[in-house]
Amino acid sequence: MPKQKGTMNKRAVGSHYERLATAYLLNKGYIILENNFRCKLGEIDIIASDNEYIVFIEVKYRKTKQFGYPREALTYQKIRHIVRTAQYYLKTKVGYEKACRFDVIEILGEEITHLEAAF
């Protein structure tokens, strides 16, 4: 993992765990379409294809569960931004006729949990 002056910044930590999540998904047979898709409406960590689905994936990491599970950091406002960004992606990249779902990859310490259809 990259380090800056003895500690990692949030972006470096996030990038590291997004790469772990990407490797996990590839190992499960997903096809990665985009990493860190950004538009004026927001950002989606990973966009992948899983059989007939376009999957929009949010990656959440916490070192310990002292402050709760990583998934608990996913607020209503964040979900709303992800959904709007996904709608934009579908409209501009693939058309609306594709089935989609929203997953969360939760990384707690080094343990990965994949929550399919999380919201």
N, C-alpha and C positions, 0 to 999 in steps of 0.2 A: 504494500500500500504506500502511496506517496505521503511524504511527511513535510511539514513546514515548520522550521524552528522548533523541532521536538514534539509538535502536536499537529494533528491533521485538521485542516479546515473542513467545514461542513460539506463543501462541494466535493472535495477529494474523498471524503467518507462516503457520500452519496454515490459518487461515480464507481467506487470500488464495489459497493453492494449491488448496484445496478448491473455491473459486469458479472457478479456471481449469479444474480437472478437470470441474466441472459444465458449463461452457461447451463444453468439448471433447466431452463425451458428448452434449449437446444437438445439437451440430453433426453428430454421427454418427447422429442419429435416435433416441437413447434418450429415454425418458420418465422424468423424475425424479419419484420417488414421495416420497422423504424426504431431507433433508440433516441430518446429525448426529443420527440416531435414537439416543436414549438410553433405557435401562431399567436395572433393578437389576443386570443381568448384564453390561452393558458398553455400548459405543457403536459404531455403524457410520457411517463418514463419509458415504457416499452409498448410497441404495437406489434402483434404477432398474428400468425394464422394457425388455427388448430382445426383441421378438417374443414368443415363448412363455416366456421366462425372467424371473424376478425375479433381479436381479443385485445382490449385496452387494459394495460397492467400498471398498477401503481405499486412501487416498491417502498416498503417501510422497514426501517431498521432501528433497533435499540440494543444497547449492549447488555442490559439486564431488564427485568420486569419491575424494577423498583418503582417506576412511575407508570406502570401499566404495560399492556401489550402494544407492540408497534401499531397494530390495526386501529387501536383506540385514538391514534393521532389523526385519523382520517375524519375530518369534520364535514358537516353538511355543505359548507361553502366550498371546500376542496372537491367534494364529490360533484357539486354543481359545475365547477370549472372543468373537471375531467369530462363530464357528459357533454358539455357545450363544445369542448375541444374535439371530442370524438365525433360529434355531429358535423363539425367543420371538416374533419378529416374524411369522413364518409362522403360528404357532398363533393369535396374537391378532388379526392383521390380514387374512390372506388364506386361511387354512386350509392344511393340509399337501399338498393335491393339486396344487400348483403347482411346476413345475420351477424349479430355481434353480442359480446358479453363483456362484463367488467370484472376483472380479477384483481386480487391483492396478493403480492408475495411479501410475506412477513418474515423478517430475519431477526431472530432473537439470539444474541450471541453469535454462534455459528450454525444454529438450527434454522432450516428453511421450512416454512409452511406455506403451501399454495392454496389460497382460498378462491376456488372457482365460483363465478357468478356471485361475488361478494356484495354487489349492490346493483 
